[in-house]
Amino acid sequence: MGRHLGRDFVQSCGWLDRVTQTRVGRWLLDENTPQSQLMLAIFLCRLVPGLNMDALSYVAGITPLSTWRFCLASFAALLPYTLLLVAAGQQFVAFGSDSLAIAVISLVAFSALVTLRKKHLARRSARAKPVPLR
């Protein structure tokens, strides 16, 4: 989708010109960049947890990387995560429904505690800042 629709839009907005002014952007958009290096870049970016996969796909869509190479690099990078999640799912099922329920509730509770702690720290730091007098 990014390749067929996005490149024209990004180019009409003038964003490609700004991207090509950077060293990495020039490398990504250069037609002479080897396909194997672009595949490696996609592979490594897919391995990094927390990167937005949709944004990565759109950025890859405006590069000269061929579609089949993009699919191969994405598949190879996402395979370890997929196998890990399948193995974890099998272990949860092997524990039984009671243990599974306890694990899910514990995970949700831990996530909620982390979120509440972040909000609490943000509120505390906002209160601690002195208000400038005018």
N, CA, C and O atoms as a printed pandas DataFrame, in Angstrom:
     atom_number atom_name residue_name chain_id  residue_number  x_coord  y_coord  z_coord
0              1         N          MET        A               1    0.827   -1.179    0.000
1              2        CA          MET        A               1    0.000    0.000    0.000
2              3         C          MET        A               1    0.881    1.257    0.000
3              4         O          MET        A               1    0.618    2.220   -0.720
4              5         N          GLY        A               2    1.939    1.220    0.831
5              6        CA          GLY        A               2    2.848    2.360    0.869
6              7         C          GLY        A               2    3.562    2.564   -0.450
7              8         O          GLY        A               2    3.819    3.696   -0.860
8              9         N          ARG        A               3    3.880    1.469   -1.110
9             10        CA          ARG        A               3    4.597    1.550   -2.384
10            11         C          ARG        A               3    3.709    2.129   -3.485
11            12         O          ARG        A               3    4.158    2.964   -4.270
12            13         N          HIS        A               4    2.455    1.690   -3.544
13            14        CA          HIS        A               4    1.582    2.090   -4.643
14            15         C          HIS        A               4    0.888    3.428   -4.410
15            16         O          HIS        A               4    0.661    4.184   -5.354
16            17         N          LEU        A               5    0.552    3.722   -3.156
17            18        CA          LEU        A               5   -0.176    4.953   -2.878
18            19         C          LEU        A               5    0.664    5.991   -2.133
19            20         O          LEU        A               5    0.531    7.193   -2.362
20            21         N          GLY        A               6    1.521    5.515   -1.247
21            22        CA          GLY        A               6    2.231    6.419   -0.355
22            23         C          GLY        A               6    3.350    7.210   -0.976
23            24         O          GLY        A               6    3.557    8.368   -0.613
24            25         N          ARG        A               7    4.080    6.620   -1.904
25            26        CA          ARG        A               7    5.250    7.310   -2.454
26            27         C          ARG        A               7    4.858    8.590   -3.179
27            28         O          ARG        A               7    5.509    9.622   -3.011
28            29         N          ASP        A               8    3.804    8.533   -3.982
29            30        CA          ASP        A               8    3.365    9.741   -4.701
30            31         C          ASP        A               8    2.920   10.827   -3.725
31            32         O          ASP        A               8    3.223   12.004   -3.915
32            33         N          PHE        A               9    2.195   10.421   -2.676
33            34        CA          PHE        A               9    1.733   11.384   -1.683
34            35         C          PHE        A               9    2.909   12.012   -0.941
35            36         O          PHE        A               9    2.968   13.230   -0.774
36            37         N          VAL        A              10    3.835   11.182   -0.502
37            38        CA          VAL        A              10    5.003   11.674    0.243
38            39         C          VAL        A              10    5.845   12.584   -0.641
39            40         O          VAL        A              10    6.380   13.589   -0.174
40            41         N          GLN        A              11    5.959   12.233   -1.904
41            42        CA          GLN        A              11    6.738   13.051   -2.823
42            43         C          GLN        A              11    6.032   14.385   -3.100
43            44         O          GLN        A              11    6.688   15.423   -3.188
44            45         N          SER        A              12    4.708   14.362   -3.237
45            46        CA          SER        A              12    3.977   15.607   -3.504
46            47         C          SER        A              12    4.022   16.559   -2.312
47            48         O          SER        A              12    3.953   17.775   -2.491
48            49         N          CYS        A              13    4.135   16.026   -1.109
49            50        CA          CYS        A              13    4.243   16.864    0.084
50            51         C          CYS        A              13    5.651   17.428    0.277
51            52         O          CYS        A              13    5.857   18.334    1.085
52            53         N          GLY        A              14    6.613   16.890   -0.465
53            54        CA          GLY        A              14    7.988   17.357   -0.341
54            55         C          GLY        A              14    8.767   16.693    0.773
55            56         O          GLY        A              14    9.866   17.131    1.112
56            57         N          TRP        A              15    8.207   15.640    1.344
57            58        CA          TRP        A              15    8.875   14.971    2.451
58            59         C          TRP        A              15   10.064   14.150    1.991
59            60         O          TRP        A              15   11.028   13.997    2.742
60            61         N          LEU        A              16   10.023   13.624    0.789
61            62        CA          LEU        A              16   11.155   12.836    0.298
62            63         C          LEU        A              16   12.406   13.687    0.173
63            64         O          LEU        A              16   13.513   13.211    0.425
64            65         N          ASP        A              17   12.234   14.938   -0.213
65            66        CA          ASP        A              17   13.384   15.830   -0.331
66            67         C          ASP        A              17   14.055   16.027    1.024
67            68         O          ASP        A              17   15.282   16.037    1.123
68            69         N          ARG        A              18   13.239   16.183    2.070
69            70        CA          ARG        A              18   13.803   16.361    3.409
70            71         C          ARG        A              18   14.480   15.090    3.900
71            72         O          ARG        A              18   15.518   15.144    4.559
72            73         N          VAL        A              19   13.891   13.954    3.576
73            74        CA          VAL        A              19   14.469   12.681    4.017
74            75         C          VAL        A              19   15.795   12.428    3.316
75            76         O          VAL        A              19   16.738   11.937    3.937
76            77         N          THR        A              20   15.880   12.753    2.039
77            78        CA          THR        A              20   17.116   12.502    1.300
78            79         C          THR        A              20   18.253   13.433    1.723
79            80         O          THR        A              20   19.399   13.214    1.329
80            81         N          GLN        A              21   17.966   14.445    2.499
81            82        CA          GLN        A              21   19.019   15.323    3.001
82            83         C          GLN        A              21   19.780   14.690    4.158
83            84         O          GLN        A              21   20.876   15.135    4.498
84            85         N          THR        A              22   19.200   13.644    4.772
85            86        CA          THR        A              22   19.889   12.938    5.842
86            87         C          THR        A              22   20.710   11.793    5.253
87            88         O          THR        A              22   20.420   11.306    4.160
88            89         N          ARG        A              23   21.721   11.377    5.977
89            90        CA          ARG        A              23   22.583   10.304    5.480
90            91         C          ARG        A              23   21.828    8.982    5.349
91            92         O          ARG        A              23   21.954    8.289    4.339
92            93         N          VAL        A              24   21.054    8.639    6.355
93            94        CA          VAL        A              24   20.313    7.382    6.331
94            95         C          VAL        A              24   19.208    7.433    5.280
95            96         O          VAL        A              24   18.983    6.458    4.563
96            97         N          GLY        A              25   18.525    8.562    5.191
97            98        CA          GLY        A              25   17.467    8.708    4.202
98            99         C          GLY        A              25   17.985    8.613    2.778
99           100         O          GLY        A              25   17.347    8.006    1.917
100          101         N          ARG        A              26   19.124    9.203    2.536
101          102        CA          ARG        A              26   19.739    9.123    1.207
102          103         C          ARG        A              26   20.095    7.679    0.875
103          104         O          ARG        A              26   19.926    7.236   -0.261
104          105         N          TRP        A              27   20.590    6.949    1.874
105          106        CA          TRP        A              27   20.943    5.538    1.681
106          107         C          TRP        A              27   19.704    4.687    1.425
107          108         O          TRP        A              27   19.714    3.815    0.557
108          109         N          LEU        A              28   18.636    4.941    2.181
109          110        CA          LEU        A              28   17.411    4.161    2.030
110          111         C          LEU        A              28   16.740    4.366    0.675
111          112         O          LEU        A              28   16.222    3.417    0.087
112          113         N          LEU        A              29   16.746    5.573    0.191
113          114        CA          LEU        A              29   16.013    5.892   -1.033
114          115         C          LEU        A              29   16.854    5.807   -2.296
115          116         O          LEU        A              29   16.333    5.987   -3.396
116          117         N          ASP        A              30   18.144    5.537   -2.156
117          118        CA          ASP        A              30   19.018    5.448   -3.322
118          119         C          ASP        A              30   18.714    4.171   -4.110
119          120         O          ASP        A              30   18.643    3.080   -3.546
120          121         N          GLU        A              31   18.540    4.326   -5.400
121          122        CA          GLU        A              31   18.241    3.172   -6.264
122          123         C          GLU        A              31   19.424    2.207   -6.363
123          124         O          GLU        A              31   19.242    1.049   -6.736
124          125         N          ASN        A              32   20.629    2.668   -6.034
125          126        CA          ASN        A              32   21.823    1.820   -6.129
126          127         C          ASN        A              32   22.138    1.073   -4.835
127          128         O          ASN        A              32   23.098    0.304   -4.786
128          129         N          THR        A              33   21.346    1.288   -3.793
129          130        CA          THR        A              33   21.564    0.559   -2.542
130          131         C          THR        A              33   21.268   -0.913   -2.778
131          132         O          THR        A              33   20.204   -1.254   -3.294
132          133         N          PRO        A              34   22.195   -1.790   -2.408
133          134        CA          PRO        A              34   21.969   -3.226   -2.641
134          135         C          PRO        A              34   20.724   -3.735   -1.902
135          136         O          PRO        A              34   20.462   -3.348   -0.763
136          137         N          GLN        A              35   19.976   -4.592   -2.562
137          138        CA          GLN        A              35   18.756   -5.156   -1.994
138          139         C          GLN        A              35   19.056   -5.936   -0.710
139          140         O          GLN        A              35   18.248   -5.949    0.218
140          141         N          SER        A              36   20.217   -6.581   -0.666
141          142        CA          SER        A              36   20.559   -7.361    0.530
142          143         C          SER        A              36   20.736   -6.451    1.749
143          144         O          SER        A              36   20.383   -6.842    2.861
144          145         N          GLN        A              37   21.271   -5.259    1.559
145          146        CA          GLN        A              37   21.436   -4.330    2.676
146          147         C          GLN        A              37   20.086   -3.791    3.140
147          148         O          GLN        A              37   19.860   -3.629    4.339
148          149         N          LEU        A              38   19.195   -3.515    2.202
149          150        CA          LEU        A              38   17.859   -3.069    2.582
150          151         C          LEU        A              38   17.109   -4.178    3.321
151          152         O          LEU        A              38   16.379   -3.913    4.276
152          153         N          MET        A              39   17.295   -5.419    2.871
153          154        CA          MET        A              39   16.680   -6.554    3.571
154          155         C          MET        A              39   17.216   -6.661    4.997
155          156         O          MET        A              39   16.453   -6.903    5.932
156          157         N          LEU        A              40   18.515   -6.481    5.161
157          158        CA          LEU        A              40   19.113   -6.547    6.487
158          159         C          LEU        A              40   18.549   -5.442    7.384
159          160         O          LEU        A              40   18.287   -5.669    8.565
160          161         N          ALA        A              41   18.364   -4.260    6.825
161          162        CA          ALA        A              41   17.800   -3.155    7.601
162          163         C          ALA        A              41   16.381   -3.487    8.066
163          164         O          ALA        A              41   16.029   -3.238    9.219
164          165         N          ILE        A              42   15.572   -4.046    7.171
165          166        CA          ILE        A              42   14.205   -4.439    7.539
166          167         C          ILE        A              42   14.251   -5.535    8.599
167          168         O          ILE        A              42   13.512   -5.481    9.581
168          169         N          PHE        A              43   15.112   -6.522    8.404
169          170        CA          PHE        A              43   15.241   -7.630    9.354
170          171         C          PHE        A              43   15.591   -7.113   10.744
171          172         O          PHE        A              43   14.962   -7.503   11.728
172          173         N          LEU        A              44   16.588   -6.237   10.831
173          174        CA          LEU        A              44   17.026   -5.730   12.132
174          175         C          LEU        A              44   15.962   -4.842   12.776
175          176         O          LEU        A              44   15.772   -4.884   13.991
176          177         N          CYS        A              45   15.272   -4.044   11.974
177          178        CA          CYS        A              45   14.217   -3.189   12.528
178          179         C          CYS        A              45   13.042   -4.012   13.041
179          180         O          CYS        A              45   12.427   -3.648   14.043
180          181         N          ARG        A              46   12.727   -5.098   12.379
181          182        CA          ARG        A              46   11.638   -5.971   12.836
182          183         C          ARG        A              46   12.002   -6.679   14.138
183          184         O          ARG        A              46   11.115   -7.028   14.916
184          185         N          LEU        A              47   13.287   -6.894   14.386
185          186        CA          LEU        A              47   13.711   -7.555   15.614
186          187         C          LEU        A              47   13.621   -6.644   16.831
187          188         O          LEU        A              47   13.537   -7.126   17.960
188          189         N          VAL        A              48   13.639   -5.333   16.611
189          190        CA          VAL        A              48   13.630   -4.385   17.723
190          191         C          VAL        A              48   12.218   -4.282   18.283
191          192         O          VAL        A              48   11.303   -3.858   17.577
192          193         N          PRO        A              49   12.029   -4.664   19.542
193          194        CA          PRO        A              49   10.684   -4.552   20.113
194          195         C          PRO        A              49   10.327   -3.084   20.341
195          196         O          PRO        A              49   11.183   -2.279   20.709
196          197         N          GLY        A              50    9.097   -2.755   20.127
197          198        CA          GLY        A              50    8.641   -1.393   20.357
198          199         C          GLY        A              50    8.579   -0.532   19.111
199          200         O          GLY        A              50    7.939    0.519   19.127
200          201         N          LEU        A              51    9.222   -0.944   18.039
201          202        CA          LEU        A              51    9.104   -0.180   16.801
202          203         C          LEU        A              51    7.738   -0.445   16.187
203          204         O          LEU        A              51    7.264   -1.581   16.175
204          205         N          ASN        A              52    7.125    0.581   15.690
205          206        CA          ASN        A              52    5.812    0.445   15.075
206          207         C          ASN        A              52    5.952   -0.302   13.748
207          208         O          ASN        A              52    6.599    0.180   12.819
208          209         N          MET        A              53    5.346   -1.466   13.673
209          210        CA          MET        A              53    5.467   -2.306   12.477
210          211         C          MET        A              53    4.791   -1.673   11.260
211          212         O          MET        A              53    5.270   -1.813   10.135
212          213         N          ASP        A              54    3.684   -0.980   11.492
213          214        CA          ASP        A              54    3.001   -0.329   10.375
214          215         C          ASP        A              54    3.854    0.786    9.786
215          216         O          ASP        A              54    3.966    0.911    8.567
216          217         N          ALA        A              55    4.451    1.593   10.650
217          218        CA          ALA        A              55    5.309    2.681   10.170
218          219         C          ALA        A              55    6.505    2.120    9.412
219          220         O          ALA        A              55    6.899    2.657    8.377
220          221         N          LEU        A              56    7.074    1.050    9.924
221          222        CA          LEU        A              56    8.203    0.422    9.238
222          223         C          LEU        A              56    7.793   -0.072    7.857
223          224         O          LEU        A              56    8.556    0.058    6.899
224          225         N          SER        A              57    6.606   -0.631    7.750
225          226        CA          SER        A              57    6.126   -1.117    6.457
226          227         C          SER        A              57    5.923    0.038    5.482
227          228         O          SER        A              57    6.248   -0.086    4.301
228          229         N          TYR        A              58    5.390    1.157    5.964
229          230        CA          TYR        A              58    5.195    2.296    5.082
230          231         C          TYR        A              58    6.524    2.892    4.621
231          232         O          TYR        A              58    6.673    3.269    3.459
232          233         N          VAL        A              59    7.485    2.973    5.538
233          234        CA          VAL        A              59    8.812    3.484    5.159
234          235         C          VAL        A              59    9.455    2.548    4.148
235          236         O          VAL        A              59   10.056    3.001    3.174
236          237         N          ALA        A              60    9.334    1.249    4.374
237          238        CA          ALA        A              60    9.904    0.282    3.427
238          239         C          ALA        A              60    9.206    0.375    2.077
239          240         O          ALA        A              60    9.800    0.058    1.047
240          241         N          GLY        A              61    7.958    0.803    2.078
241          242        CA          GLY        A              61    7.212    0.927    0.830
242          243         C          GLY        A              61    7.738    2.007   -0.095
243          244         O          GLY        A              61    7.533    1.928   -1.307
244          245         N          ILE        A              62    8.408    3.008    0.440
245          246        CA          ILE        A              62    8.938    4.063   -0.423
246          247         C          ILE        A              62   10.383    3.812   -0.819
247          248         O          ILE        A              62   10.961    4.581   -1.586
248          249         N          THR        A              63   10.969    2.735   -0.299
249          250        CA          THR        A              63   12.329    2.373   -0.694
250          251         C          THR        A              63   12.287    1.509   -1.949
251          252         O          THR        A              63   11.225    1.005   -2.313
252          253         N          PRO        A              64   13.424    1.331   -2.613
253          254        CA          PRO        A              64   13.439    0.484   -3.818
254          255         C          PRO        A              64   13.482   -1.016   -3.512
255          256         O          PRO        A              64   13.710   -1.810   -4.424
256          257         N          LEU        A              65   13.270   -1.422   -2.268
257          258        CA          LEU        A              65   13.291   -2.837   -1.897
258          259         C          LEU        A              65   12.128   -3.567   -2.560
259          260         O          LEU        A              65   10.986   -3.107   -2.514
260          261         N          SER        A              66   12.430   -4.711   -3.179
261          262        CA          SER        A              66   11.365   -5.468   -3.842
262          263         C          SER        A              66   10.432   -6.087   -2.800
263          264         O          SER        A              66   10.826   -6.335   -1.661
264          265         N          THR        A              67    9.203   -6.325   -3.210
265          266        CA          THR        A              67    8.174   -6.802   -2.287
266          267         C          THR        A              67    8.518   -8.169   -1.719
267          268         O          THR        A              67    8.345   -8.399   -0.522
268          269         N          TRP        A              68    9.003   -9.082   -2.556
269          270        CA          TRP        A              68    9.290  -10.423   -2.055
270          271         C          TRP        A              68   10.440  -10.404   -1.058
271          272         O          TRP        A              68   10.454  -11.198   -0.118
272          273         N          ARG        A              69   11.404   -9.507   -1.250
273          274        CA          ARG        A              69   12.513   -9.409   -0.295
274          275         C          ARG        A              69   12.038   -8.816    1.038
275          276         O          ARG        A              69   12.494   -9.220    2.108
276          277         N          PHE        A              70   11.119   -7.855    0.954
277          278        CA          PHE        A              70   10.533   -7.289    2.167
278          279         C          PHE        A              70    9.791   -8.377    2.950
279          280         O          PHE        A              70    9.942   -8.488    4.166
280          281         N          CYS        A              71    8.997   -9.172    2.246
281          282        CA          CYS        A              71    8.234  -10.253    2.893
282          283         C          CYS        A              71    9.168  -11.287    3.519
283          284         O          CYS        A              71    8.915  -11.759    4.628
284          285         N          LEU        A              72   10.225  -11.636    2.828
285          286        CA          LEU        A              72   11.175  -12.615    3.348
286          287         C          LEU        A              72   11.878  -12.095    4.601
287          288         O          LEU        A              72   12.005  -12.825    5.584
288          289         N          ALA        A              73   12.330  -10.854    4.577
289          290        CA          ALA        A              73   13.014  -10.276    5.739
290          291         C          ALA        A              73   12.055  -10.159    6.924
291          292         O          ALA        A              73   12.441  -10.421    8.063
292          293         N          SER        A              74   10.814   -9.769    6.658
293          294        CA          SER        A              74    9.826   -9.651    7.735
294          295         C          SER        A              74    9.513  -11.019    8.335
295          296         O          SER        A              74    9.444  -11.166    9.555
296          297         N          PHE        A              75    9.325  -12.010    7.480
297          298        CA          PHE        A              75    9.026  -13.352    7.962
298          299         C          PHE        A              75   10.166  -13.889    8.821
299          300         O          PHE        A              75    9.933  -14.442    9.895
300          301         N          ALA        A              76   11.390  -13.725    8.346
301          302        CA          ALA        A              76   12.547  -14.244    9.078
302          303         C          ALA        A              76   12.711  -13.555   10.429
303          304         O          ALA        A              76   13.103  -14.194   11.405
304          305         N          ALA        A              77   12.416  -12.262   10.495
305          306        CA          ALA        A              77   12.587  -11.531   11.751
306          307         C          ALA        A              77   11.458  -11.810   12.735
307          308         O          ALA        A              77   11.684  -11.818   13.945
308          309         N          LEU        A              78   10.261  -12.035   12.242
309          310        CA          LEU        A              78    9.127  -12.257   13.136
310          311         C          LEU        A              78    8.979  -13.718   13.555
311          312         O          LEU        A              78    8.220  -14.017   14.477
312          313         N          LEU        A              79    9.684  -14.621   12.902
313          314        CA          LEU        A              79    9.590  -16.040   13.225
314          315         C          LEU        A              79   10.003  -16.353   14.670
315          316         O          LEU        A              79    9.296  -17.118   15.326
316          317         N          PRO        A              80   11.108  -15.805   15.205
317          318        CA          PRO        A              80   11.457  -16.118   16.599
318          319         C          PRO        A              80   10.383  -15.673   17.596
319          320         O          PRO        A              80   10.080  -16.399   18.543
320          321         N          TYR        A              81    9.800  -14.474   17.387
321          322        CA          TYR        A              81    8.739  -14.010   18.277
322          323         C          TYR        A              81    7.524  -14.920   18.197
323          324         O          TYR        A              81    6.902  -15.233   19.213
324          325         N          THR        A              82    7.194  -15.337   16.996
325          326        CA          THR        A              82    6.044  -16.206   16.809
326          327         C          THR        A              82    6.251  -17.535   17.524
327          328         O          THR        A              82    5.354  -18.015   18.217
328          329         N          LEU        A              83    7.417  -18.126   17.360
329          330        CA          LEU        A              83    7.705  -19.391   18.027
330          331         C          LEU        A              83    7.696  -19.240   19.546
331          332         O          LEU        A              83    7.226  -20.126   20.260
332          333         N          LEU        A              84    8.214  -18.127   20.032
333          334        CA          LEU        A              84    8.220  -17.877   21.471
334          335         C          LEU        A              84    6.803  -17.749   22.014
335          336         O          LEU        A              84    6.491  -18.304   23.068
336          337         N          LEU        A              85    5.943  -17.025   21.306
337          338        CA          LEU        A              85    4.563  -16.869   21.755
338          339         C          LEU        A              85    3.793  -18.182   21.701
339          340         O          LEU        A              85    2.983  -18.461   22.584
340          341         N          VAL        A              86    4.039  -18.991   20.674
341          342        CA          VAL        A              86    3.381  -20.294   20.579
342          343         C          VAL        A              86    3.824  -21.183   21.741
343          344         O          VAL        A              86    2.996  -21.857   22.353
344          345         N          ALA        A              87    5.128  -21.190   22.050
345          346        CA          ALA        A              87    5.632  -22.007   23.155
346          347         C          ALA        A              87    5.046  -21.532   24.481
347          348         O          ALA        A              87    4.680  -22.348   25.327
348          349         N          ALA        A              88    4.956  -20.212   24.665
349          350        CA          ALA        A              88    4.375  -19.688   25.905
350          351         C          ALA        A              88    2.896  -20.061   25.994
351          352         O          ALA        A              88    2.410  -20.412   27.069
352          353         N          GLY        A              89    2.192  -19.987   24.891
353          354        CA          GLY        A              89    0.785  -20.380   24.881
354          355         C          GLY        A              89    0.592  -21.848   25.216
355          356         O          GLY        A              89   -0.339  -22.207   25.937
356          357         N          GLN        A              90    1.461  -22.693   24.699
357          358        CA          GLN        A              90    1.374  -24.120   25.020
358          359         C          GLN        A              90    1.616  -24.370   26.505
359          360         O          GLN        A              90    0.958  -25.215   27.113
360          361         N          GLN        A              91    2.552  -23.640   27.082
361          362        CA          GLN        A              91    2.831  -23.815   28.509
362          363         C          GLN        A              91    1.650  -23.357   29.357
363          364         O          GLN        A              91    1.322  -23.983   30.364
364          365         N          PHE        A              92    1.010  -22.257   28.945
365          366        CA          PHE        A              92   -0.163  -21.788   29.678
366          367         C          PHE        A              92   -1.287  -22.811   29.619
367          368         O          PHE        A              92   -1.949  -23.068   30.624
368          369         N          VAL        A              93   -1.501  -23.388   28.458
369          370        CA          VAL        A              93   -2.548  -24.395   28.312
370          371         C          VAL        A              93   -2.206  -25.633   29.127
371          372         O          VAL        A              93   -3.098  -26.255   29.702
372          373         N          ALA        A              94   -0.934  -25.999   29.187
373          374        CA          ALA        A              94   -0.511  -27.177   29.953
374          375         C          ALA        A              94   -0.719  -26.978   31.451
375          376         O          ALA        A              94   -0.926  -27.951   32.176
376          377         N          PHE        A              95   -0.667  -25.737   31.925
377          378        CA          PHE        A              95   -0.875  -25.470   33.347
378          379         C          PHE        A              95   -2.308  -25.765   33.782
379          380         O          PHE        A              95   -2.540  -26.136   34.932
380          381         N          GLY        A              96   -3.250  -25.608   32.892
381          382        CA          GLY        A              96   -4.656  -25.778   33.246
382          383         C          GLY        A              96   -5.345  -24.433   33.345
383          384         O          GLY        A              96   -4.694  -23.389   33.355
384          385         N          SER        A              97   -6.651  -24.462   33.416
385          386        CA          SER        A              97   -7.421  -23.221   33.364
386          387         C          SER        A              97   -7.245  -22.372   34.621
387          388         O          SER        A              97   -7.254  -21.144   34.530
388          389         N          ASP        A              98   -7.086  -22.986   35.781
389          390        CA          ASP        A              98   -6.903  -22.202   37.004
390          391         C          ASP        A              98   -5.575  -21.448   36.975
391          392         O          ASP        A              98   -5.526  -20.257   37.284
392          393         N          SER        A              99   -4.525  -22.127   36.610
393          394        CA          SER        A              99   -3.214  -21.484   36.533
394          395         C          SER        A              99   -3.181  -20.427   35.445
395          396         O          SER        A              99   -2.548  -19.382   35.603
396          397         N          LEU        A             100   -3.859  -20.697   34.345
397          398        CA          LEU        A             100   -3.920  -19.715   33.261
398          399         C          LEU        A             100   -4.627  -18.450   33.725
399          400         O          LEU        A             100   -4.175  -17.342   33.438
400          401         N          ALA        A             101   -5.726  -18.612   34.435
401          402        CA          ALA        A             101   -6.474  -17.446   34.937
402          403         C          ALA        A             101   -5.617  -16.640   35.909
403          404         O          ALA        A             101   -5.619  -15.409   35.867
404          405         N          ILE        A             102   -4.894  -17.321   36.774
405          406        CA          ILE        A             102   -4.027  -16.624   37.736
406          407         C          ILE        A             102   -2.915  -15.878   37.008
407          408         O          ILE        A             102   -2.592  -14.747   37.370
408          409         N          ALA        A             103   -2.329  -16.494   35.991
409          410        CA          ALA        A             103   -1.257  -15.842   35.241
410          411         C          ALA        A             103   -1.775  -14.608   34.502
411          412         O          ALA        A             103   -1.110  -13.572   34.496
412          413         N          VAL        A             104   -2.946  -14.706   33.885
413          414        CA          VAL        A             104   -3.510  -13.568   33.147
414          415         C          VAL        A             104   -3.862  -12.435   34.106
415          416         O          VAL        A             104   -3.575  -11.272   33.821
416          417         N          ILE        A             105   -4.472  -12.759   35.224
417          418        CA          ILE        A             105   -4.828  -11.727   36.210
418          419         C          ILE        A             105   -3.561  -11.072   36.763
419          420         O          ILE        A             105   -3.527   -9.857   36.957
420          421         N          SER        A             106   -2.535  -11.858   37.013
421          422        CA          SER        A             106   -1.273  -11.299   37.506
422          423         C          SER        A             106   -0.641  -10.372   36.479
423          424         O          SER        A             106   -0.128   -9.311   36.833
424          425         N          LEU        A             107   -0.675  -10.762   35.218
425          426        CA          LEU        A             107   -0.106   -9.921   34.158
426          427         C          LEU        A             107   -0.867   -8.605   34.026
427          428         O          LEU        A             107   -0.258   -7.546   33.875
428          429         N          VAL        A             108   -2.186   -8.669   34.081
429          430        CA          VAL        A             108   -3.003   -7.452   33.995
430          431         C          VAL        A             108   -2.748   -6.567   35.206
431          432         O          VAL        A             108   -2.615   -5.352   35.062
432          433         N          ALA        A             109   -2.679   -7.152   36.392
433          434        CA          ALA        A             109   -2.430   -6.375   37.604
434          435         C          ALA        A             109   -1.055   -5.704   37.560
435          436         O          ALA        A             109   -0.914   -4.534   37.918
436          437         N          PHE        A             110   -0.056   -6.447   37.121
437          438        CA          PHE        A             110    1.295   -5.873   37.027
438          439         C          PHE        A             110    1.317   -4.712   36.035
439          440         O          PHE        A             110    1.918   -3.674   36.311
440          441         N          SER        A             111    0.670   -4.877   34.890
441          442        CA          SER        A             111    0.618   -3.805   33.892
442          443         C          SER        A             111   -0.098   -2.581   34.442
443          444         O          SER        A             111    0.324   -1.450   34.202
444          445         N          ALA        A             112   -1.181   -2.806   35.179
445          446        CA          ALA        A             112   -1.916   -1.694   35.775
446          447         C          ALA        A             112   -1.060   -0.978   36.811
447          448         O          ALA        A             112   -1.061    0.252   36.871
448          449         N          LEU        A             113   -0.331   -1.731   37.624
449          450        CA          LEU        A             113    0.530   -1.105   38.622
450          451         C          LEU        A             113    1.631   -0.266   37.982
451          452         O          LEU        A             113    1.931    0.827   38.460
452          453         N          VAL        A             114    2.226   -0.759   36.922
453          454        CA          VAL        A             114    3.271    0.001   36.230
454          455         C          VAL        A             114    2.693    1.294   35.661
455          456         O          VAL        A             114    3.301    2.357   35.781
456          457         N          THR        A             115    1.528    1.200   35.046
457          458        CA          THR        A             115    0.882    2.389   34.472
458          459         C          THR        A             115    0.536    3.403   35.554
459          460         O          THR        A             115    0.806    4.593   35.398
460          461         N          LEU        A             116   -0.059    2.940   36.647
461          462        CA          LEU        A             116   -0.409    3.848   37.744
462          463         C          LEU        A             116    0.828    4.479   38.361
463          464         O          LEU        A             116    0.803    5.653   38.732
464          465         N          ARG        A             117    1.896    3.727   38.474
465          466        CA          ARG        A             117    3.139    4.261   39.030
466          467         C          ARG        A             117    3.706    5.372   38.140
467          468         O          ARG        A             117    4.174    6.399   38.630
468          469         N          LYS        A             118    3.655    5.147   36.828
469          470        CA          LYS        A             118    4.137    6.190   35.901
470          471         C          LYS        A             118    3.318    7.463   36.044
471          472         O          LYS        A             118    3.875    8.560   36.092
472          473         N          LYS        A             119    1.996    7.322   36.113
473          474        CA          LYS        A             119    1.127    8.505   36.259
474          475         C          LYS        A             119    1.387    9.206   37.584
475          476         O          LYS        A             119    1.404   10.435   37.646
476          477         N          HIS        A             120    1.587    8.430   38.639
477          478        CA          HIS        A             120    1.856    9.003   39.945
478          479         C          HIS        A             120    3.169    9.785   39.941
479          480         O          HIS        A             120    3.233   10.893   40.474
480          481         N          LEU        A             121    4.197    9.221   39.351
481          482        CA          LEU        A             121    5.488    9.916   39.275
482          483         C          LEU        A             121    5.392   11.171   38.422
483          484         O          LEU        A             121    6.015   12.184   38.741
484          485         N          ALA        A             122    4.622   11.119   37.343
485          486        CA          ALA        A             122    4.456   12.309   36.498
486          487         C          ALA        A             122    3.731   13.407   37.259
487          488         O          ALA        A             122    4.112   14.575   37.174
488          489         N          ARG        A             123    2.686   13.045   38.005
489          490        CA          ARG        A             123    1.957   14.033   38.796
490          491         C          ARG        A             123    2.840   14.619   39.886
491          492         O          ARG        A             123    2.801   15.823   40.142
492          493         N          ARG        A             124    3.638   13.768   40.530
493          494        CA          ARG        A             124    4.511   14.239   41.601
494          495         C          ARG        A             124    5.559   15.199   41.062
495          496         O          ARG        A             124    5.835   16.223   41.687
496          497         N          SER        A             125    6.146   14.887   39.916
497          498        CA          SER        A             125    7.159   15.777   39.347
498          499         C          SER        A             125    6.534   17.081   38.856
499          500         O          SER        A             125    7.189   18.123   38.882
500          501         N          ALA        A             126    5.269   17.038   38.407
501          502        CA          ALA        A             126    4.599   18.271   37.975
502          503         C          ALA        A             126    4.321   19.172   39.170
503          504         O          ALA        A             126    4.417   20.394   39.060
504          505         N          ARG        A             127    3.975   18.576   40.322
505          506        CA          ARG        A             127    3.715   19.361   41.527
506          507         C          ARG        A             127    5.006   19.921   42.112
507          508         O          ARG        A             127    4.997   20.989   42.724
508          509         N          ALA        A             128    6.100   19.217   41.930
509          510        CA          ALA        A             128    7.372   19.623   42.534
510          511         C          ALA        A             128    8.015   20.795   41.811
511          512         O          ALA        A             128    8.870   21.474   42.380
512          513         N          LYS        A             129    7.620   21.046   40.565
513          514        CA          LYS        A             129    8.212   22.162   39.824
514          515         C          LYS        A             129    7.698   23.476   40.414
515          516         O          LYS        A             129    6.495   23.642   40.617
516          517         N          PRO        A             130    8.617   24.410   40.687
517          518        CA          PRO        A             130    8.179   25.693   41.223
518          519         C          PRO        A             130    7.486   26.527   40.145
519          520         O          PRO        A             130    7.886   26.525   38.980
520          521         N          VAL        A             131    6.459   27.225   40.554
521          522        CA          VAL        A             131    5.707   28.090   39.650
522          523         C          VAL        A             131    6.417   29.430   39.585
523          524         O          VAL        A             131    6.620   30.066   40.619
524          525         N          PRO        A             132    6.803   29.877   38.383
525          526        CA          PRO        A             132    7.506   31.177   38.294
526          527         C          PRO        A             132    6.564   32.336   38.617
527          528         O          PRO        A             132    5.402   32.338   38.210
528          529         N          LEU        A             133    7.076   33.313   39.348
529          530        CA          LEU        A             133    6.302   34.489   39.666
530          531         C          LEU        A             133    6.427   35.504   38.558
531          532         O          LEU        A             133    7.487   35.655   37.951
532          533         N          ARG        A             134    5.343   36.194   38.300
533          534        CA          ARG        A             134    5.374   37.212   37.218
534          535         C          ARG        A             134    5.377   38.584   37.780
535          536         O          ARG        A             134    5.402   39.559   37.029
